[in-house]
Amino acid sequence: MKEQTPMGMNRTGMQMSPFDASAMTGAPASMTPATPGDDSALAQMRSTYIAESDPIGSVPIPGTVKGALTTGVSMLTGDQPQLLLDKLGERLAFERTGTRLYDALVTKFETMQDQSTSMTLADLQKIRQDEARHFAIVADAIETLGGDPTSQTPCADLVGVESMGLMQVVTDPRTTIAQSLHAVLVAEMTDNAGWELLIALAEDQNQNSLISDFTVALDEERAHLQQVNAWFQEATLGEVISNGAIVDDIGDANPSQLH
Amino acid sequence: MSLDLFSAKGCALEQQRFTWRDMVGKPISKLDDDAFTRVRIILMNGIELESLRFQHMAARMSRDLRLKLAQIRRTEQHQATMVNWLLGPDHSPLETTIAYEQVAIEVTAAVAQREPDPYFAQAYRFGLLEDFDHLYRYSALLDRLEGKDANNILQNYTDILPGRPTVDEHRHPQDDVRESYDRKTAAPLTKLHALMITAAEFQTHDYYMNVGPLFADPVARQLYAEIASIEEQHVTQYGSLISPDETVLEQWLMHEAVECYNYYSCVQQETNPRIKAIWERFLDYELGHFHTVAELFKQHEQRDPAELFPTALPEPVQFASQRDFVRQVLAQEVDMRALGTQFVNKSQESQASIDYRTHINSDGSPSESVAGGYVWNPGTELNRKVAVAV
């Protein structure tokens, strides 16, 4: 059975205040001159800062001799090992935050004893364990390349910023299972895109030893995404509508899905 | 080398001007800039906000000084903005909180070691161990809520260990008010220290009061409520070190001296050249303020401002890790408590504080809950190989 969002006294829209709404929109023209110009000035102000800003930061120089040798050699050949290290750092950060998101979702699920989906506590705990294991895979990969898995790379920093909204939704005691699953769905979609990119980068950098572990992780993330999407649809609509086919890249789409 | 307040002229007030573009510049890099650059930014913002706060209160108590106060306050406002806006938006509120506690720990520890009066040095060591515990609790929250490692902010300069447990820090107000220095006999450094640390704690208190309700997580909301309450206790403690017998102009002159002293310390030790240029500019501005207020002091009190500064200002504040000192204090003083104005053994605490603490903790303790079983590990708890086997 799906969750019900209650109807009630939501005061945010115009329709709730017929008299005041009419007064606001009916302000005489003499009171409503706009500030001169248009929104191009806003864009111009942003543009100035963009042109002059420094980068967020850098990928740390490897602290170990082995690390320096590994990245040093790759740099000589013109590859970009710092890109792989940056993206591995990003994945590491995201898997950590994802694990904490699932910690919060497990608590919510246990407390609410929610019956609106086919999701079980064991399902959630399994996904949580997978995320924690993915974290360990990435940490090991970074060490293999001579990097520092305790550092915060620029992309790791930025996914930290991106995922703040997800964390706020799931930890808010007022949000429903459906609302929390929506946030987790965003995380799972990002996970899928992230692992696909890492595999492509590893192939590009001839880091073949990493590819099989990463491929296992991607397969698990695909399963997570299907499950979470199904639960989200159950909680919201009362049924699953996408019959397990997630269009996660254009290559999977059939013509009727493209418009 | 120390700063001579009276020979350095500084910049005239009417030349202390800004544009918005000037005020809102490039932030520092959270990743690449040294943690002590961030410490200096937070400290100087705190000192500027203290100046603003004081100069508003002074205006309520002194009709004759109101216009001059408003003039100097305008520059302090824009300096505070320029300094505080150096922190980039990729610092989450909780990461900024970690940085604030690092400031409290490292600056208070540096001050405690330099403070000439043993009673005041004890007050700093007492508060230090409480802020040290706050860092540990907030680090646990950062790990368990956001999945982040507080050491990315601390850069290994500051330990993440339990201090005097936050749950035990709640005291009755009668045990937070301390003895104040004697305005006639206290060393200038004693007066500077009291203002600096009061400023830092006041800023920290206000920050927690502002960001606490922005968290959705009830554990975070309660933890900020609890620690903000301790910061109010700290502001009471440190603020009470300042003599209430000082005149408004004495206090104002001391505020300007604190700003000069701290900007000078920043100039001496700043490693980022772009930020160092800001410290140099603002040292000049504060010297200008100091001379303006020194003139007012002569005019209104018919006294020589050099009376308040009989010797050259002390050596700059040391912006460096105080790890060894903090660990030593932790080992020796973690069980100390307060009784009235004095510091005592745990067994001598007042019943008033015990009763107050028992009641306020009676629905549970957020600082105990958030950190249950928490031991800092590089790369977070999830990086412990044992934890991954869950």
HADDOCK unambig.tbl for C-alpha pairs under 7 A between the chains (distance, minus, plus):
assign (segid A and resid 53 and name CA) (segid B and resid 26 and name CA) 6.48 0.50 0.50
assign (segid A and resid 56 and name CA) (segid B and resid 29 and name CA) 5.95 0.50 0.50
assign (segid A and resid 57 and name CA) (segid B and resid 29 and name CA) 5.88 0.50 0.50
assign (segid A and resid 57 and name CA) (segid B and resid 31 and name CA) 5.46 0.50 0.50
assign (segid A and resid 57 and name CA) (segid B and resid 32 and name CA) 5.61 0.50 0.50
assign (segid A and resid 58 and name CA) (segid B and resid 32 and name CA) 6.77 0.50 0.50
assign (segid A and resid 96 and name CA) (segid B and resid 147 and name CA) 5.09 0.50 0.50
assign (segid A and resid 97 and name CA) (segid B and resid 146 and name CA) 5.67 0.50 0.50
assign (segid A and resid 97 and name CA) (segid B and resid 147 and name CA) 4.51 0.50 0.50
assign (segid A and resid 100 and name CA) (segid B and resid 144 and name CA) 6.32 0.50 0.50
assign (segid A and resid 100 and name CA) (segid B and resid 145 and name CA) 6.15 0.50 0.50
assign (segid A and resid 100 and name CA) (segid B and resid 146 and name CA) 6.72 0.50 0.50
assign (segid A and resid 100 and name CA) (segid B and resid 147 and name CA) 5.96 0.50 0.50
assign (segid A and resid 129 and name CA) (segid B and resid 390 and name CA) 6.73 0.50 0.50
assign (segid A and resid 132 and name CA) (segid B and resid 382 and name CA) 6.91 0.50 0.50
assign (segid A and resid 132 and name CA) (segid B and resid 388 and name CA) 6.04 0.50 0.50
assign (segid A and resid 133 and name CA) (segid B and resid 388 and name CA) 6.32 0.50 0.50
assign (segid A and resid 149 and name CA) (segid B and resid 379 and name CA) 6.78 0.50 0.50
assign (segid A and resid 150 and name CA) (segid B and resid 378 and name CA) 6.01 0.50 0.50
assign (segid A and resid 150 and name CA) (segid B and resid 379 and name CA) 4.48 0.50 0.50
assign (segid A and resid 151 and name CA) (segid B and resid 152 and name CA) 6.62 0.50 0.50
assign (segid A and resid 152 and name CA) (segid B and resid 152 and name CA) 6.54 0.50 0.50
assign (segid A and resid 157 and name CA) (segid B and resid 90 and name CA) 6.95 0.50 0.50
assign (segid A and resid 161 and name CA) (segid B and resid 90 and name CA) 6.10 0.50 0.50
assign (segid A and resid 168 and name CA) (segid B and resid 215 and name CA) 6.95 0.50 0.50
assign (segid A and resid 168 and name CA) (segid B and resid 216 and name CA) 5.31 0.50 0.50
assign (segid A and resid 168 and name CA) (segid B and resid 217 and name CA) 6.99 0.50 0.50
assign (segid A and resid 171 and name CA) (segid B and resid 216 and name CA) 5.92 0.50 0.50
assign (segid A and resid 171 and name CA) (segid B and resid 217 and name CA) 4.84 0.50 0.50
assign (segid A and resid 172 and name CA) (segid B and resid 216 and name CA) 4.57 0.50 0.50
assign (segid A and resid 172 and name CA) (segid B and resid 217 and name CA) 5.47 0.50 0.50
